[in-house]
Amino acid sequence: QSSAQHPESRELFRRVRIDQVYRAALDDETRQALLGRGATIQDDIDLKNRIWSRISEIDTENRVWLKYTLARIGWFRISIYGSSASHVAWLLVQHADLDLAWQKEVLEVLKPLAAQGEASWRDLAYLEDRIATAESKPQVYGTQGKCQGGTWSPFEISDPGQVDERRISIGLAPIDEYAKQFKGMCGGG
């Protein structure tokens, strides 16, 4: 059954498209194109602030909608809604940083579902790490980090000697390969 047959899925994908358009607008080149020639640094700061303000509103609207929807239908299970719907529902949860308690609830829902093949282990790993980082705890998979000195590095990882084994077991690239994906974003060439 196609996820397009479910009204919840159609609304989910509509919401994610909006989420992604606004986040893409934060890209340097996109902002420069939006501002045009002659824009000042202050113009760029103002634009970024307006974009982030709207993203915050969108995240709140999406969180309210998704909480209501999940209370009615449960998780967007892969067998019913497809892997894309499950993934983009996770994306909206991932962006619900203002509701850590809810993110933790969803994580507990996803654990047995991932074990049953009804949710993605990768998505679960990112959410688990995001929660750990928000709580200033070591993360398990090293998916969360920061740019510093032109390179990306993960926030603290529990048992870092085993992180690649854990990552590979759920389909993630080793941490060094993962870090290379951020080169352009971190200004490292």
C-alpha positions in Angstrom: 0.0 0.0 0.0 1.4 3.4 -1.0 1.9 6.0 1.6 0.2 8.5 -0.7 -3.0 6.6 0.0 -2.9 7.7 3.6 -4.1 11.3 4.3 -1.7 11.3 7.3 1.2 10.6 5.0 0.3 13.3 2.5 0.1 15.8 5.3 3.4 14.5 6.8 5.2 14.9 3.5 3.7 18.4 2.9 5.0 19.5 6.3 8.5 18.0 5.7 8.8 19.9 2.4 8.1 23.2 4.1 10.5 22.2 6.9 13.3 21.5 4.4 12.7 24.6 2.2 13.2 26.9 5.2 16.3 25.0 6.5 17.7 25.1 2.9 17.3 28.9 3.0 19.9 29.0 5.7 22.6 27.9 3.1 25.1 30.8 2.4 24.5 30.8 -1.4 20.7 30.7 -1.0 20.8 33.7 1.5 23.1 35.6 -0.9 20.7 35.0 -3.7 17.8 36.1 -1.6 19.5 39.3 -0.4 20.9 40.3 -3.8 23.8 42.7 -4.5 24.7 45.4 -2.1 23.4 43.5 1.0 25.3 44.2 4.2 26.4 41.8 6.9 23.6 43.2 9.0 21.1 42.4 6.2 22.4 38.8 6.3 22.1 38.6 10.1 18.5 39.9 9.9 17.6 37.4 7.2 19.1 34.5 9.2 17.2 35.6 12.3 13.9 35.8 10.3 14.5 32.4 8.8 15.3 30.8 12.2 12.2 32.5 13.7 10.0 30.9 11.0 11.7 27.5 11.4 11.0 27.7 15.2 7.3 28.3 14.4 7.2 25.5 11.8 8.9 23.1 14.3 6.3 23.9 16.9 3.4 23.5 14.4 4.8 20.2 13.2 5.4 18.9 16.8 1.8 19.7 17.7 0.5 18.0 14.6 2.7 15.0 14.8 1.9 14.4 18.5 -1.8 14.4 17.7 -1.3 12.2 14.7 0.9 9.6 16.5 -1.6 9.5 19.3 -4.3 8.5 16.7 -2.4 6.1 14.4 0.8 5.1 16.3 4.2 5.4 14.5 4.4 5.7 10.7 5.3 2.0 10.5 7.3 0.9 7.5 5.0 -2.0 6.6 2.0 0.4 6.5 3.3 3.8 5.4 6.7 3.0 3.9 10.2 3.7 4.9 10.1 7.3 3.6 7.1 8.2 5.8 8.8 6.6 8.8 12.0 8.5 8.1 10.4 11.9 7.6 8.3 11.5 10.7 11.5 10.9 12.6 12.9 14.1 11.0 10.1 16.1 12.5 10.8 14.5 15.9 14.5 15.2 15.5 13.6 18.9 15.0 11.4 19.0 18.1 14.3 20.0 20.4 12.1 22.2 22.6 10.2 19.0 23.7 13.0 16.7 25.0 10.5 14.7 27.0 8.5 13.9 23.9 11.6 13.0 21.9 12.5 10.5 24.7 9.0 9.1 24.5 9.3 8.6 20.8 12.7 7.0 21.2 11.2 4.4 23.5 8.4 3.7 20.9 11.0 3.4 18.1 13.3 0.8 19.9 10.9 -2.2 19.6 9.7 -1.0 16.2 13.3 -0.9 14.8 13.8 -4.4 16.2 10.7 -5.5 14.2 11.8 -3.7 11.0 9.0 -1.2 11.4 11.4 1.8 12.0 15.0 2.6 11.0 17.9 1.7 13.2 19.7 4.7 11.7 17.0 7.1 12.6 16.8 5.7 16.1 20.6 6.1 16.5 20.4 9.8 15.5 17.5 10.5 17.9 19.3 8.6 20.7 22.4 10.7 20.2 20.5 13.9 19.9 18.8 13.3 23.2 22.1 12.3 24.9 23.7 15.5 23.7 20.8 17.6 24.8 21.2 16.0 28.3 25.0 16.6 28.2 25.6 12.8 28.3 27.9 10.8 26.0 26.3 9.7 22.8 26.3 6.1 21.5 26.8 6.5 17.8 28.7 9.8 17.4 26.1 11.3 15.0 26.1 14.7 16.8 29.0 17.1 16.8 30.3 20.5 15.9 32.6 22.3 13.5 35.8 23.6 15.0 38.9 24.8 13.2 37.5 23.8 9.8 36.7 20.2 10.8 33.8 18.4 12.3 34.2 16.4 15.4 31.6 14.4 17.4 30.5 15.4 20.9 31.6 13.0 23.6 31.0 9.4 22.8 30.6 6.5 25.3 33.1 3.8 24.7 34.6 5.5 21.7 36.8 2.5 20.9 33.7 0.6 19.9 31.8 3.4 18.1 32.6 2.2 14.5 31.4 -1.3 15.4 28.2 0.1 16.7 27.8 2.4 13.7 28.5 -0.3 11.1 26.1 -2.7 12.8 23.2 -0.4 12.0 24.4 0.7 8.6 26.2 3.9 9.4 29.7 4.7 8.0 32.7 4.7 10.3 33.1 7.9 12.3 36.1 9.2 10.2 34.1 8.8 7.0 31.1 10.4 8.5 33.2 13.4 9.6 34.4 13.9 6.0 30.8 14.7 4.9 31.0 17.9 6.9 34.1 19.3 5.2 32.3 21.9 3.1 29.9 22.8 5.9 32.8 23.4 8.4 34.9 25.5 6.0 37.5 22.8 5.6 37.5 22.8 1.8 
